[in-house]
Amino acid sequence: METLKQEAIRVISKLPETANIDDIMYELYVVDKVKKGREAVERGESTSIEDLKREIQSW
């Protein structure tokens, strides 16, 4: 299993040499949010499409 540090290095290494600190921070932010989202789904903490559709209709 890849450590957090290894994952960060892998993500950063895929960025172009011209990437600035904002680019790096954004990519790491996205990776973190996707990872947390997947973990939430595994724990059953997600909203079904049907529930989302009902919520949208109430707007």
N, CA, C and O of each residue as an XYZ file, in Angstrom:
236
protein
N       0.835     -1.177      0.000
C       0.000      0.000      0.000
C       0.887      1.250      0.000
O       1.898      1.316      0.699
N       0.493      2.201     -0.775
C       1.244      3.441     -0.941
C       1.025      4.357      0.269
O      -0.110      4.582      0.687
N       2.114      4.878      0.824
C       1.985      5.814      1.938
C       1.523      7.172      1.410
O       1.587      7.447      0.212
N       1.064      7.999      2.321
C       0.618      9.333      1.942
C       1.741     10.114      1.262
O       1.514     10.802      0.266
N       2.943     10.004      1.803
C       4.090     10.702      1.228
C       4.376     10.193     -0.182
O       4.626     10.987     -1.089
N       4.342      8.883     -0.371
C       4.590      8.302     -1.696
C       3.527      8.757     -2.690
O       3.835      9.060     -3.842
N       2.276      8.802     -2.238
C       1.189      9.247     -3.105
C       1.380     10.703     -3.505
O       1.176     11.057     -4.666
N       1.768     11.552     -2.557
C       2.004     12.962     -2.854
C       3.139     13.129     -3.858
O       3.037     13.927     -4.790
N       4.206     12.387     -3.669
C       5.344     12.453     -4.590
C       4.928     12.006     -5.985
O       5.318     12.617     -6.980
N       4.134     10.938     -6.058
C       3.668     10.427     -7.357
C       2.818     11.481     -8.073
O       2.998     11.728     -9.266
N       1.888     12.100     -7.331
C       1.014     13.117     -7.923
C       1.831     14.315     -8.397
O       1.645     14.800     -9.512
N       2.724     14.780     -7.553
C       3.533     15.948     -7.905
C       4.444     15.651     -9.092
O       4.656     16.514     -9.943
N       4.976     14.450     -9.152
C       5.903     14.120    -10.239
C       5.210     14.088    -11.600
O       5.875     14.202    -12.630
N       3.905     13.937    -11.622
C       3.164     13.930    -12.887
C       2.861     15.337    -13.405
O       2.468     15.505    -14.559
N       3.043     16.330    -12.563
C       2.785     17.707    -12.980
C       3.911     18.214    -13.874
O       5.040     17.732    -13.784
N       3.612     19.174    -14.730
C       4.670     19.733    -15.583
C       5.691     20.506    -14.752
O       5.393     20.951    -13.644
N       6.865     20.657    -15.285
C       7.933     21.380    -14.588
C       7.538     22.827    -14.301
O       8.094     23.452    -13.398
N       6.606     23.352    -15.044
C       6.177     24.745    -14.871
C       5.108     24.898    -13.786
O       4.626     26.006    -13.551
N       4.734     23.804    -13.126
C       3.696     23.864    -12.091
C       4.157     24.760    -10.949
O       5.318     24.736    -10.542
N       3.222     25.545    -10.447
C       3.546     26.401     -9.301
C       2.933     25.801     -8.037
O       2.288     24.753     -8.090
N       3.134     26.461     -6.916
C       2.671     25.923     -5.636
C       1.152     25.768     -5.615
O       0.638     24.828     -5.008
N       0.432     26.671     -6.265
C      -1.028     26.555     -6.316
C      -1.450     25.306     -7.087
O      -2.395     24.623     -6.691
N      -0.757     25.006     -8.182
C      -1.047     23.795     -8.949
C      -0.828     22.547     -8.095
O      -1.644     21.625     -8.098
N       0.268     22.537     -7.379
C       0.607     21.388     -6.533
C      -0.433     21.225     -5.427
O      -0.921     20.121     -5.184
N      -0.764     22.313     -4.769
C      -1.733     22.250     -3.679
C      -3.105     21.805     -4.177
O      -3.788     21.034     -3.503
N      -3.511     22.284     -5.350
C      -4.800     21.891     -5.905
C      -4.835     20.392     -6.205
O      -5.805     19.716     -5.862
N      -3.799     19.875     -6.833
C      -3.755     18.447     -7.161
C      -3.808     17.597     -5.896
O      -4.521     16.594     -5.854
N      -3.065     17.987     -4.873
C      -3.089     17.239     -3.617
C      -4.454     17.338     -2.948
O      -4.921     16.367     -2.352
N      -5.096     18.494     -3.038
C      -6.438     18.691     -2.490
C      -7.434     17.752     -3.169
O      -8.235     17.100     -2.500
N      -7.380     17.686     -4.495
C      -8.298     16.826     -5.246
C      -8.074     15.357     -4.880
O      -9.035     14.621     -4.656
N      -6.834     14.937     -4.821
C      -6.525     13.551     -4.451
C      -7.078     13.237     -3.066
O      -7.651     12.169     -2.851
N      -6.909     14.158     -2.133
C      -7.405     13.965     -0.773
C      -8.930     13.846     -0.753
O      -9.471     12.967     -0.083
N      -9.620     14.716     -1.474
C     -11.082     14.697     -1.482
C     -11.615     13.416     -2.125
O     -12.593     12.846     -1.643
N     -10.988     12.965     -3.197
C     -11.411     11.724     -3.850
C     -11.196     10.550     -2.900
O     -12.060      9.682     -2.770
N     -10.057     10.528     -2.246
C      -9.760      9.448     -1.305
C     -10.775      9.422     -0.164
O     -11.276      8.355      0.193
N     -11.078     10.572      0.404
C     -12.050     10.652      1.480
C     -13.444     10.267      1.004
O     -14.201      9.642      1.746
N     -13.787     10.632     -0.217
C     -15.080     10.256     -0.780
C     -15.209      8.756     -0.946
O     -16.245      8.178     -0.620
N     -14.168      8.127     -1.447
C     -14.178      6.670     -1.608
C     -14.307      5.971     -0.258
O     -15.031      4.984     -0.124
N     -13.598      6.493      0.738
C     -13.681      5.908      2.078
C     -15.088      6.051      2.650
O     -15.584      5.137      3.309
N     -15.732      7.188      2.404
C     -17.101      7.405      2.878
C     -18.062      6.418      2.217
O     -18.956      5.885      2.874
N     -17.881      6.178      0.934
C     -18.728      5.213      0.224
C     -18.536      3.823      0.811
O     -19.507      3.092      1.006
N     -17.309      3.458      1.091
C     -17.039      2.142      1.680
C     -17.691      1.983      3.050
O     -18.077      0.879      3.432
N     -17.814      3.096      3.795
C     -18.454      3.061      5.106
C     -19.970      3.167      5.006
O     -20.668      3.123      6.019
N     -20.480      3.309      3.777
C     -21.918      3.441      3.582
C     -22.439      4.839      3.853
O     -23.635      5.027      4.075
N     -21.569      5.800      3.835
C     -21.936      7.184      4.113
C     -22.106      7.986      2.824
O     -21.511      9.051      2.657
N     -22.907      7.469      1.937
C     -23.129      8.164      0.676
C     -24.623      8.355      0.453
O     -25.443      7.724      1.120
N     -24.966      9.208     -0.470
C     -26.350      9.500     -0.807
C     -26.679      8.834     -2.127
O     -25.903      8.902     -3.080
N     -27.821      8.197     -2.177
C     -28.219      7.514     -3.414
C     -28.621      8.533     -4.472
O     -28.944      9.678     -4.156
N     -28.598      8.112     -5.705
C     -29.004      8.982     -6.812
C     -30.462      9.388     -6.649
O     -30.827     10.531     -6.922
N     -31.285      8.461     -6.209
C     -32.699      8.752     -6.012
C     -32.895      9.849     -4.966
O     -33.703     10.758     -5.158
N     -32.154      9.763     -3.858
C     -32.243     10.798     -2.820
C     -31.775     12.148     -3.357
O     -32.373     13.180     -3.054
N     -30.715     12.141     -4.149
C     -30.227     13.397     -4.737
C     -31.262     13.998     -5.683
O     -31.472     15.211     -5.683
N     -31.905     13.161     -6.482
C     -32.929     13.649     -7.405
C     -34.085     14.302     -6.632
O     -34.570     15.365     -7.019
N     -34.523     13.659     -5.537
C     -35.593     14.215     -4.723
C     -35.166     15.555     -4.111
O     -35.950     16.503     -4.064
N     -33.929     15.620     -3.651
C     -33.440     16.857     -3.058
C     -33.382     17.977     -4.084
O     -33.763     19.111     -3.794
N     -32.913     17.666     -5.266
C     -32.824     18.680     -6.324
C     -34.212     19.198     -6.694
O     -34.394     20.392     -6.930
N     -35.176     18.301     -6.741
C     -36.543     18.720     -7.083
C     -37.131     19.678     -6.050
O     -38.012     20.477     -6.366
N     -36.642     19.595     -4.820
C     -37.168     20.474     -3.777
C     -36.577     21.876     -3.845
O     -37.035     22.760     -3.121
N     -35.591     22.107     -4.678
C     -34.960     23.422     -4.788
C     -35.883     24.375     -5.447
O     -35.535     25.541     -5.634
